[in-house]
Amino acid sequence: MLEQLKANNRDWAARKVATDTEFFHRLERQQAPEYLWIGCSDSRVPANEIVGLDPGELFVHRNVANLAPPQDSNYLSVLQFAVDVLKVKHILVVGHYGCGGVGAAVDGRRRGLVDHWLHPIREVFDQHRQEFDAILDERERLNRLCELNVMRQVKNVATDVFVRDAWTRGQNLSVHGWVYSLSNGLVKDLDVTVSNPLEAERLG
Ligand code: CO
C-alpha cells in the first residue's frame, strides 16, 4: 500500500514539473503564503484542495475541532510565525459541519485526554444553552455548535497579543470564520471578519 503512495508522489512531482519547470526551484528558495488556515484534522477537509491553492500558498495548522486555545504552544508558534515572519494577510478559521470532535465535546461520553482538549467547546455550548435548548433536531444542534465554535476561535485569534501587536504596527491582517460542508464541498462565510482591534471587541 505504501508503494502506491510513493508511486503517486512520483507522478505528482512529475506533473508539477511538466506544467512549470521552475516550480520546485522557486519553492525551495522561499515560501510567501498570504493565508493561514486553522482547520480540523478531519481527513475529509483537505485545506489546500478545498480552496484551490498550490504548495507555498497556504500556511496550515490543523487539530481536532479546529481550536485556537490561548495556552496551546503549538498553535501559538504557528500563529506567531505566520503573523510576524510570513506576514500573512488573512487568517482563516475553518470548521466543518458534522465535526466529530465538536460532537464528542458534548455527548457526555468519557474518552480521556481529548475530553480536556475539547473543554473550550463545552464552554461555548454552556454559554448558548438557551439557543441549543430551542433546537430540537440533533444534527442541526451539532451544526450550530460547529458555527459557534468557529466564532469563538476567531475571537481567540483576533484578541491574541501577536495579532494585536501586528495591528499596532499597521500590518494588514484579517481574521475570518468559515464552515465547510461535507455534503456539498462548499464553504460558508460566517461574516465575522475582524480586521482591527475595535471589531475584535465587538465580537460576542
Ligand atoms: Co472535525
Residues whose N, C-alpha, C, O or C-beta is under 5 A from the ligand:
A	BS01	CO	C40 D42 A65 C99 G100 G101
